[in-house]
Amino acid sequence: MAKATKTITQAMQYPSRYAAWFTTTQALFNTVASFYFEVITAHEQVLLLSSHKALHALETLTHATEENPDPVMPLDAIAPQVPALFRRAAIHAALGSAHAFETSLQKWRARKEKAALKKKRFTEHPRFPRGPGIGRRRSTRASGKGALRPPFFSSSGQGRGGSGSTFGS
């Protein structure tokens, strides 16, 4: 017989000064994940690899080491000294978004082709990736117009919440 469970939700209690840290960390994560999404877009063959091999390939393309001193697309140009686990979490988030977008695009193309075969009008547009860590794109009032801000970035547009790295200083 199945056992009933109850989920208890409790709001986090933390000092107000931590809110800025959380916001900065989230902005940095979104920036790094956005960077890796762009790397995946530039190197789409990464999506054909297993998760472990894709992680290794993306780190080789972006992370400088003694064995790989000059990566093709260095992450340090965007966010210097990002911790390994943080970087890998952003890579996995970007891979997830890229896989989801590719699947969605394939389904959209199939629906479009099916409509064309039936000689029906097709008015749908493909859905663009929202990006890791962000629910829905929010509109901003830039110069009085409801323009969409790019995915993965904070409202300030700087991404990291200021100059310099949050880590490694």
N, C-alpha and C positions, 0 to 999 in steps of 0.2 A: 504494500500500500504506500502511496506517495505521502511524503511528509510536507505539511504546509510550512512555508517560510514567510517571514515578514521583513521587508526592507525598511530600514530606518534612515532617513535623510537628515543630516545635520549640517548647518552652515558652519564654515570654518571661522574660527575666532583667532585673529592675529592683529598685532599692532598696526596702526595705519601706515607707518613708514614702510612696511613690507609690500604694500599695494604697488608702490612705484617699482620695486624690484620685480614683482610678478609681471607688471606691464612691460618693463624693459626686457625681461627674459622672453616673454611671448613675442615681442616685436623682433628680437634677435632670431628666435626660432623661425618665425615666418619669413624673415629675410634669407636665412640659410636654406630653408626648404624651397623658397622661390628660386634661389640660385641653382639648387640641384634640379629643380623642375626644368629650368632653362638648359642645363647641361644634358638632361635626358632628351629634351626636344632637339638639341643639336646632335645628339648621338642616339638615335632611336633604336639602334640595334641592341642597346642595353636592355630593352624591354623583352627581348627574346631569351635572356639569360635567367637562370634561377636566382632567387632572392640573394643567396650568399655570393654568387658570382657577380651579380649586378652591383652589390655593395662593394666588392673588391675592385671592380672596374671603375666605378664612380670615384672611389677613394684614390685610385691610381691616376685618374684624370684630373683630380682637384687638390690632392693633399701632398705637400712637399715632405719628403723623407730623405735620409742619407742615400738610399738606393734610387730615389726619384726626386732629384733636387729641383727640376723644372717641370711642374705639371702643366698640362695643356691649358687648363682653365683654373688658375689658382684661387682657392677659397680665401686665402689671406688678403686678397685685394678687396674682398667684400667685408669679411669679419675675421680679423687676426686672432690666432690662438683660441679657436673654438675647441672645447674638450671633446675627446673621441666619442664618448657615449652620446653627447648632445648632437654631434655631427651625424652619427649613425642613425639616431632617431629622426633627424631631419631628412636624411637620405631615404629611410623607409617610408616616411610620410609622403615625400615627393614621388617615390616609386608607386605607392598606392594611388595617389592622385592621377599619375600618368596612366597606369593600368585602367583605372576607372574611366578616364577620358577616352582612351583608345577603344574600350568596349562600347561605350556610349556612341562614339563616332561610327563604329562598325554597324551598330544597330540602326542608327539614323540613315546610313547609306543603304542598308537593306530595305528600310521602309520607303526611302525615296525611289529605289529601283522598282519595288513592288508597285508603287503608285504609277510610275512611268509605264510599266507593262500593262496596267489596267487603264492607261490613258486618263488618269485622274490628276487633278491639280494638287500639287504638293507645296504647302506653304510653311511647313516646319523649318526651323533653323537648328543647326547643331548646338548643343549646350557646351559652353566653354568651361574649362576646369575652374572650380572655385578655389582650389588650393588647400593645402594641409593647414589645419588649425583654425580655419575660418568657416563659419556656417554659411552665411549668404553675403554676397557683395552688398555693401551699403552705399547708397548714393550720397554724394556730397554736393554742396551748393557752391561750386566753383564758378565764379563770375555770373551768378544768377541762373546757371543752367544745372540740371540734374545729372551731371556727369558721373560716371562710375569711376571710382578710384581703382588703381591696379590691384589685383589680388596679392595677398601676402604682406601688404605693407600697412604700417600704422597710420593713424590719421594725420600725423605730422609729415608723412611721406619720407621720413628719414630711415625708417625701418628699425634701426637699433636704438632709437631714443636718444641720440646725441652722438658726439664724436668720441672716437676711441673704443676699444673693446671693453665689454663688461668683465670679461675674464682676462686673466693673465697679467694684470697690472700690478 
